[in-house]
Amino acid sequence: MSEISATTSSLPMAPLLALSSAYFMVGTCSLCVIGLVLPISENLNISPPDVAWLVTVFALTFAVAAPLGQILFSRLARVRILCGGLFLMAGGMALAAFAPDYETLFISRAILGVGAALVSPMCSALGAGMVAPHQQGRAMAIVFGGLTVATVVGVPLSAWLGSQIGWRTVMAIIAVTAMVSMSAILVLVRDRSAGAASGIGHLIAALTERRSSLAILATFLQMASLFCTYALIAPYMVYKFEINPDEVFLMLLIYGSFGVLGNVFAGRFSDRFGPDRVIIVSIIATTLAFLAMLITGSALWIGLAILCIWAVTGMIFHTPQQQRIVSISVDQRSLLLALNASALYLGMSLGAGISRTASIHWGYDSLPALSAGVMMLCGLVFFASTRSLKAVPAR
C-alpha cells in the first residue's frame, strides 16, 4: 500500500531522505576508490591503473546484476530487496577494509556492484510510489540527490580521510554507514509491497520494445557523453587552464556543488514544465557547454563558468528521465529503472574508455568535441524516444 495517498499535498520527507541516504551510499561506495588510489596502490604494492580497474568491475557487475536482480527477487517486498542490497554493500566494504591482497579487494568490488544493483532501482521505485504523479519529479530529485551529494561530499571526504586515518579505516566507516542507512529505511519506509513479477520475457521485451529501449539508450548516451570528458577532467583542467594539480580538488568541488544545484531544480522544473522539456533543455545546453569549452582560451574564469553550466545542465537530465521511465509501464517500473541504472553505469564505462583512447591518440583537446558529438546523438535518440512514447500509451 502506498505510504501516502495521492491526494496528500506535502512530501513525505523522512522516508524520502532515508532512500536518499541509500543512493548516497551507492555513489560513495562506487567512487570512493578514486580518491583512495594512491594509498591503496602503496599499501598493496600495485600500480594506480590496477586500482582504477576497481571502478570498472563495480560498474560492469552493477550493469549485469541490476536487471537480473529484479527478475530473481521480484516477488519480494521492494524494501527488503533494498535493505538486502545495503547489507551486501556493507559486507563488501567490510571485506575491502580487511582485504589482504588485490584479488580480495577486486572480489569485494564485485560484491558491492551486486548490492548497489539491488539498491538503486528500488530507491527510485519506492520514491515514485510514495507521492502523487504531479509530485514525482520533486520526490525522485530528493531520492536521486543522494547520488549527487556523494560526488560532492562522499568522494572528497573519502580522499581526505584516507590521508588522515588510512584507506582501510575509511572503508570500515562506509560499511557502518551503510548499515545505518539500512536501519533508517527499515524504520521510516513503511511500504512493504512487492513489485510486479518479472521474468526473462519482460527483460527481453524491455530491451526490444521501441518505447523502453530508446529511453534507456538515451540514458546510456547521455552518461557516455559526460564521461568522455569527466573521466579525465583533472588532467584536462591542468592542461587547458594551466592550473596547479592541487587546485583540481577545488574545481571538482565546485563542479559537484553545481551538479547538486541542478538536481534540486530538476524535480521542480520537471513537475512544472514536464520531463520532456527539461531533458531537451539539458541536452541542448550541455552540448553548447562542451562546444564552448572547445573554443575558449586558457582564461580560468571562463572555463570555470562553462564547467558550472555543464554541471547544472548535465545533472538536470536524470530526474525527469527517471520520471519518463516509470511512466512507460507502472507494473514493470522496477525492472525498467534497473535497466536505466545499468545504462547509466555502462555509459560511464564507455565514456571513460573513449576518454582514455582519445587522449592518447588525439590529445585532451578532443575530449569536449567527443562529448558534444555523443550528446548530439543522445538528442536524436531522445527525439525518437518521445515520438514512440506519444504513439503508445503507458501500460
C-alpha positions in Angstrom: 0.0 0.0 0.0 1.3 3.5 -0.9 2.9 5.3 2.1 0.8 8.4 1.5 -2.3 8.9 -0.5 -2.3 10.5 -3.9 -4.3 13.4 -2.5 -1.7 14.4 0.1 0.0 17.6 -1.0 3.1 17.5 1.2 6.1 15.3 0.5 7.0 12.6 3.0 10.4 14.0 3.7 11.7 11.5 6.3 11.3 8.3 4.2 12.5 10.1 1.0 15.6 11.3 2.8 16.1 7.7 4.1 16.0 6.5 0.5 18.3 9.3 -0.5 20.9 8.1 2.1 20.9 4.7 0.3 21.6 6.4 -3.0 24.4 8.3 -1.2 25.9 5.0 -0.2 25.8 3.8 -3.8 27.6 6.9 -5.0 30.2 6.8 -2.2 30.9 3.1 -2.5 31.2 3.2 -6.3 33.6 6.2 -6.4 35.5 6.3 -3.1 38.4 4.3 -4.6 39.1 7.2 -7.0 40.1 9.3 -4.0 42.0 6.4 -2.4 44.0 5.3 -5.4 47.4 6.3 -4.0 47.1 4.9 -0.5 45.7 1.6 -1.9 48.4 1.3 -4.5 51.1 1.9 -1.9 49.7 -0.4 0.7 49.0 -3.3 -1.7 52.1 -2.6 -3.9 50.1 -2.3 -7.1 50.0 0.3 -9.8 47.4 3.1 -9.9 45.9 1.8 -13.2 45.2 -1.5 -11.4 43.3 0.4 -8.8 41.3 2.1 -11.5 40.0 -1.3 -12.6 38.2 -1.4 -9.3 35.8 1.2 -10.7 35.3 -0.8 -13.8 34.5 -4.1 -12.1 31.9 -2.3 -10.0 30.2 -0.7 -13.0 30.1 -3.9 -15.1 28.9 -6.0 -12.2 26.2 -3.5 -11.5 25.1 -3.4 -15.1 24.6 -7.1 -15.2 23.1 -7.6 -11.7 20.5 -4.8 -11.8 18.1 -6.3 -14.3 18.8 -9.9 -13.2 18.2 -9.0 -9.5 14.7 -7.7 -10.4 13.9 -11.0 -12.1 15.2 -13.2 -9.3 13.7 -11.2 -6.4 10.6 -9.5 -8.0 8.2 -11.4 -5.7 9.9 -10.0 -2.5 8.9 -6.7 -0.9 10.8 -3.9 -2.5 12.1 -2.5 0.8 13.5 -6.0 1.6 15.4 -6.1 -1.7 16.7 -2.6 -1.0 17.9 -3.5 2.5 19.4 -6.7 1.3 21.4 -4.7 -1.2 22.6 -2.3 1.5 23.6 -5.3 3.7 25.6 -6.7 0.7 27.3 -3.3 0.3 28.2 -3.1 3.9 29.7 -6.6 3.7 31.6 -5.7 0.5 33.1 -2.6 2.2 34.0 -4.6 5.3 35.7 -7.2 3.2 37.6 -4.4 1.4 38.7 -3.0 4.8 40.4 -6.3 5.7 41.5 -7.3 2.2 45.0 -8.9 2.4 45.6 -8.5 -1.3 44.4 -7.0 -4.6 42.4 -10.1 -5.6 40.3 -9.9 -2.4 39.7 -6.2 -3.0 38.7 -7.0 -6.5 36.1 -9.5 -5.2 34.8 -7.0 -2.7 34.1 -4.6 -5.5 32.0 -7.2 -7.4 30.0 -7.8 -4.2 29.5 -4.1 -3.9 28.3 -3.9 -7.5 25.6 -6.6 -6.8 24.5 -4.8 -3.7 24.3 -1.4 -5.4 22.3 -3.0 -8.3 19.6 -4.0 -5.8 19.6 -0.7 -4.1 19.3 1.9 -6.9 16.2 0.8 -8.8 14.4 0.1 -5.5 15.1 3.6 -4.2 13.6 5.2 -7.3 10.6 2.8 -7.5 9.7 3.3 -3.8 10.2 7.1 -4.0 8.0 7.3 -7.1 5.3 5.3 -5.4 5.1 7.5 -2.3 3.6 10.5 -4.0 1.0 11.6 -6.5 2.1 11.7 -10.1 2.4 15.5 -10.1 4.9 15.3 -7.3 7.1 12.5 -8.7 9.7 14.9 -10.1 10.4 16.5 -6.7 10.3 13.2 -4.9 12.7 11.5 -7.2 15.0 14.5 -7.2 15.3 14.1 -3.4 16.0 10.4 -3.7 18.5 10.8 -6.6 20.1 13.7 -4.7 21.9 11.3 -2.5 24.0 10.2 -5.5 24.8 13.8 -6.5 25.7 14.7 -2.9 28.1 11.7 -2.8 30.1 13.3 -5.7 30.5 16.5 -3.6 30.9 15.1 -0.1 31.4 11.4 -0.1 34.3 11.1 -2.6 36.3 14.2 -1.5 35.8 13.3 2.2 36.9 9.7 1.5 40.1 11.1 -0.1 40.8 13.4 2.8 40.1 10.8 5.5 42.2 8.3 3.6 45.2 10.5 4.1 44.4 11.0 7.7 43.3 7.7 9.1 44.1 5.2 6.2 42.0 3.7 3.4 41.1 0.6 5.4 39.5 2.6 8.2 37.6 4.7 5.6 36.1 1.6 4.1 35.2 0.3 7.5 33.4 3.6 8.3 31.5 3.4 5.0 30.4 -0.2 5.9 29.0 1.0 9.2 27.3 4.0 7.5 25.6 1.6 5.0 24.1 -0.3 8.0 22.9 2.9 9.5 21.2 3.8 6.2 19.6 0.3 6.1 18.2 0.7 9.7 16.7 4.1 8.8 14.9 2.7 5.8 13.5 -0.2 7.8 12.1 2.2 10.3 10.9 5.1 8.1 9.9 3.4 4.8 6.7 1.5 5.6 5.8 0.4 2.1 6.1 -3.4 2.3 4.6 -4.2 -1.1 6.3 -6.2 -3.9 6.6 -5.0 -7.4 5.0 -6.9 -10.3 6.6 -10.3 -11.1 9.3 -10.0 -13.8 10.8 -12.7 -16.0 13.1 -13.1 -18.8 10.3 -12.3 -21.2 9.8 -8.9 -19.5 13.5 -8.3 -19.8 13.6 -9.1 -23.5 10.5 -7.0 -24.1 12.0 -4.0 -22.3 15.2 -4.3 -24.3 13.5 -4.8 -27.7 10.3 -2.6 -27.5 10.9 0.7 -29.1 9.5 2.8 -26.2 11.7 1.4 -23.5 14.8 0.6 -25.5 15.1 4.1 -26.9 14.5 5.7 -23.5 17.2 3.5 -21.9 19.6 4.2 -24.8 19.2 7.9 -24.3 20.4 7.5 -20.7 23.4 5.4 -21.9 24.5 8.0 -24.4 24.0 11.0 -22.1 26.2 9.4 -19.4 28.8 8.3 -22.0 28.9 11.9 -23.3 29.6 13.4 -19.9 32.3 10.8 -19.1 34.1 11.4 -22.4 35.5 14.5 -20.7 34.7 14.0 -17.0 36.8 10.7 -16.7 39.9 12.8 -17.3 38.7 16.1 -16.1 41.6 16.6 -13.7 44.5 16.4 -16.3 42.3 18.2 -18.8 41.9 21.2 -16.5 45.6 21.2 -15.7 46.4 21.1 -19.4 43.7 23.5 -20.6 43.9 26.2 -18.0 47.5 25.7 -16.7 46.4 25.3 -13.1 48.3 23.7 -10.3 47.2 20.0 -9.8 46.5 20.8 -6.1 43.7 23.2 -7.4 41.9 20.4 -9.2 40.2 19.4 -5.9 38.5 22.8 -5.7 37.4 22.7 -9.3 35.8 19.3 -8.7 34.1 20.5 -5.6 32.6 23.5 -7.5 31.5 21.2 -10.3 29.8 18.8 -7.8 28.1 21.6 -5.9 26.6 23.0 -9.1 25.6 19.4 -10.0 23.6 19.2 -6.8 22.0 22.6 -7.6 21.0 21.2 -11.0 19.4 18.2 -9.3 17.5 20.4 -6.9 15.9 22.4 -9.8 15.4 19.3 -11.9 12.5 17.9 -9.9 10.6 21.2 -9.6 11.1 22.0 -13.3 10.0 18.5 -14.3 6.8 18.7 -12.3 6.0 22.2 -13.6 7.0 22.1 -17.3 7.0 18.3 -17.9 10.0 16.0 -18.1 10.5 16.2 -21.9 11.0 19.9 -22.0 13.6 19.7 -19.1 15.5 17.0 -20.9 15.5 18.9 -24.2 17.0 21.9 -22.4 19.6 19.7 -20.7 20.7 18.1 -23.9 21.0 21.4 -25.9 22.6 23.4 -23.1 25.1 20.7 -22.2 26.1 20.3 -25.9 26.6 24.1 -26.1 28.8 24.0 -23.0 31.0 21.3 -24.5 31.3 23.3 -27.7 32.1 26.5 -25.7 34.9 24.6 -23.9 36.4 23.9 -27.4 36.7 27.5 -28.5 37.5 29.2 -25.2 41.1 30.1 -24.4 43.0 29.4 -21.2 41.2 32.0 -19.1 40.3 30.1 -15.9 37.3 32.2 -15.0 35.6 31.5 -18.4 36.4 27.8 -18.1 35.0 27.7 -14.6 31.8 29.4 -15.7 31.4 26.8 -18.5 32.1 24.0 -16.1 29.4 25.2 -13.8 26.9 25.4 -16.7 27.9 21.9 -17.8 27.4 20.6 -14.2 23.9 22.1 -13.8 22.6 21.2 -17.3 24.1 17.7 -17.3 22.6 16.8 -14.0 19.0 18.1 -14.7 18.7 15.2 -17.2 18.4 12.3 -14.8 15.4 13.1 -12.6 13.0 13.8 -15.5 14.4 10.8 -17.3 13.6 8.5 -14.4 10.1 10.1 -14.4 9.7 9.2 -18.0 11.0 5.7 -17.4 8.4 4.9 -14.7 5.6 6.2 -16.9 6.3 3.6 -19.6 5.0 0.7 -17.5 3.8 1.2 -13.9 3.8 -2.6 -13.4 7.4 -3.1 -14.6 8.8 0.2 -13.3 11.3 -1.6 -11.0 12.7 -3.6 -14.0 12.8 -0.5 -16.2 14.6 1.5 -13.5 17.1 -1.3 -13.1 17.8 -1.2 -16.8 18.1 2.6 -16.7 20.6 2.3 -13.9 22.6 -0.3 -15.8 22.6 2.0 -18.8 24.0 4.8 -16.6 26.9 2.7 -15.4 27.6 1.2 -18.8 27.7 4.8 -20.2 30.2 5.7 -17.5 32.4 2.8 -18.6 32.1 3.5 -22.3 32.7 7.3 -21.8 35.8 6.6 -19.7 37.1 4.2 -22.3 36.6 6.7 -25.1 38.3 9.4 -23.0 41.4 7.3 -22.4 41.8 6.3 -26.0 41.1 9.7 -27.4 43.5 11.5 -25.0 46.3 9.1 -26.2 45.7 9.5 -29.9 44.3 13.0 -30.3 45.1 14.8 -27.0 43.0 16.4 -24.3 41.5 19.0 -26.7 39.5 16.2 -28.4 37.5 15.3 -25.3 34.9 18.1 -25.3 34.4 17.6 -29.1 33.7 13.9 -28.5 31.3 14.7 -25.6 29.4 17.2 -27.8 29.1 14.6 -30.6 27.8 11.9 -28.4 25.4 14.3 -26.7 24.0 15.2 -30.2 23.5 11.5 -30.8 21.7 11.4 -27.5 19.4 14.2 -28.6 18.5 12.3 -31.8 17.7 9.2 -29.8 15.7 11.2 -27.3 13.6 12.7 -30.1 12.8 9.3 -31.4 12.0 8.1 -27.9 9.5 11.0 -27.3 7.7 10.1 -30.6 7.5 6.4 -29.6 6.1 7.2 -26.1 3.4 9.5 -27.5 2.4 6.9 -30.1 1.6 4.2 -27.4 0.0 5.0 -24.1 1.6 3.9 -20.8 0.8 0.4 -19.5 
